[in-house]
Amino acid sequence: MAGITDQSFRCMVKGFGVSLMFSELVSAEGLVRNSAKTKTLLVFSEKERPIGIQVFGCRPDAMSEAVKIVAPLSPELIDLNFGCPSKKVVNGGSGAAVLKDLKLMKTIVRSVVNAVDTPVSCKIRSGWDESSVVAPEAARIIEGEGACMITVHPRTRMQGFSGSADWHLIRQVKATVSIPVIGNGDVSSPRDAKRMLDTTGCDAVMVGRAVMGRPWICSKIDHFLRTGELLPDLSFEDRVRVCIQHYHLALEKLGASRGLREMRKHIGWYLKGMPGVSRMRSHLMTVDDPQEVIHQLMDFAGSFIE
Ligand SMILES: Cc1cc2nc3c(=O)[nH]c(=O)nc-3n(C[C@H](O)[C@H](O)[C@H](O)COP(=O)(O)O)c2cc1C
């Protein structure tokens, strides 16, 4: 997830037993232009494996050049984004906009698969709008061009994140192709994950927004799927302690100034719903010294010890 699943966040989630993670989406044009900022998104550590690096773009040549830059890093997967709904991305013809032109999508997948030995997967939405739902057709093409896996987020581009994900479409895609299908959309609890697996027949479940401020959700899901037992949620104290751990990782990976800024939104998510949080949160948003933030968070965690 762009702006969320950076390296420090991925290291956090990995500690909670997630089986596969993806980078933030990386611009093919940025890579081809040798943009230093774009290249920072490619950095990952061995312990984050297995990892997919996700690339977006709409020019087949640029896409194949870009994945040749990614492949030497040996990610387990190179994932092509055909789902991003953001204006910045679709106005350039990339992300979900590619679903409006399946011939173009086909050419992109073909040129990328031919360019590298790394397995290639694709992430798609339902289609552009409700009158052009193309996920099963797109999936058939993607499989035909040699991709090894598809993730389906069954909302149209026009839906953005509104309404609910149409899981029937995941089932339809699963019935259309033989390669593994990852279901995605609105899974925020262990029961949701099981329901998605049971009702769609998908091979795996991808969790997006529910990991924000709750990176431990994947271990709860995994435990439930294996044992049928619902683990209790973390205590307020433990949630703040996970936030502090994440904070240290962010400072280490991003440096003090960026780490402090990037962590502000995460702190908001971690502390959401805790008693006494609003004053604490608005105060923390103004503190400019990372050590002071950590100190305040430790005090806050301590306030929950009975
Ligand atoms: C802030 C934000 C950033 C996202 N960035 C990406 C991205 O870079 N690549 C991608 O494939 N999906 C991205 N997504 C979409 C999610 O991966 C996922 O498909 C979507 O949120 C639906 O799943 P969920 O209901 O589990 O969140 C993003 C979503 C959000 C909210």
PDBQT file of the ligand as one rigid body, heavy atoms in Angstrom, charges set to zero:
ROOT
HETATM    1  C1  LIG A 401      -3.691   4.140   1.374  1.00  0.00    +0.000 C 
HETATM    2  C2  LIG A 401      -3.796   2.971   0.432  1.00  0.00    +0.000 A 
HETATM    3  C3  LIG A 401      -2.755   2.708  -0.427  1.00  0.00    +0.000 A 
HETATM    4  C4  LIG A 401      -2.833   1.624  -1.307  1.00  0.00    +0.000 A 
HETATM    5  N1  LIG A 401      -1.796   1.385  -2.149  1.00  0.00    +0.000 NA
HETATM    6  C5  LIG A 401      -1.835   0.287  -2.954  1.00  0.00    +0.000 A 
HETATM    7  C6  LIG A 401      -0.731  -0.051  -3.774  1.00  0.00    +0.000 A 
HETATM    8  O1  LIG A 401       0.304   0.623  -3.779  1.00  0.00    +0.000 OA
HETATM    9  N2  LIG A 401      -0.844  -1.148  -4.551  1.00  0.00    +0.000 N 
HETATM   10  C7  LIG A 401      -1.956  -1.937  -4.543  1.00  0.00    +0.000 A 
HETATM   11  O2  LIG A 401      -2.008  -2.938  -5.255  1.00  0.00    +0.000 OA
HETATM   12  N3  LIG A 401      -3.019  -1.632  -3.794  1.00  0.00    +0.000 NA
HETATM   13  C8  LIG A 401      -2.973  -0.554  -2.993  1.00  0.00    +0.000 A 
HETATM   14  N4  LIG A 401      -4.053  -0.264  -2.191  1.00  0.00    +0.000 N 
HETATM   15  C9  LIG A 401      -5.234  -1.126  -2.239  1.00  0.00    +0.000 C 
HETATM   16  C10 LIG A 401      -5.138  -2.273  -1.246  1.00  0.00    +0.000 C 
HETATM   17  O3  LIG A 401      -4.032  -3.094  -1.541  1.00  0.00    +0.000 OA
HETATM   18  C11 LIG A 401      -6.396  -3.154  -1.307  1.00  0.00    +0.000 C 
HETATM   19  O4  LIG A 401      -6.533  -3.661  -2.614  1.00  0.00    +0.000 OA
HETATM   20  C12 LIG A 401      -7.662  -2.394  -0.947  1.00  0.00    +0.000 C 
HETATM   21  O5  LIG A 401      -7.444  -1.523   0.146  1.00  0.00    +0.000 OA
HETATM   22  C13 LIG A 401      -8.795  -3.365  -0.608  1.00  0.00    +0.000 C 
HETATM   23  O6  LIG A 401      -8.421  -4.265   0.392  1.00  0.00    +0.000 OA
HETATM   24  P1  LIG A 401      -8.801  -4.024   1.952  1.00  0.00    +0.000 P 
HETATM   25  O7  LIG A 401     -10.305  -3.938   2.029  1.00  0.00    +0.000 OA
HETATM   26  O8  LIG A 401      -8.231  -5.232   2.652  1.00  0.00    +0.000 OA
HETATM   27  O9  LIG A 401      -8.165  -2.739   2.344  1.00  0.00    +0.000 OA
HETATM   28  C14 LIG A 401      -3.987   0.806  -1.318  1.00  0.00    +0.000 A 
HETATM   29  C15 LIG A 401      -5.031   1.078  -0.432  1.00  0.00    +0.000 A 
HETATM   30  C16 LIG A 401      -4.944   2.148   0.439  1.00  0.00    +0.000 A 
HETATM   31  C17 LIG A 401      -6.083   2.422   1.374  1.00  0.00    +0.000 C 
ENDROOT
TORSDOF 0
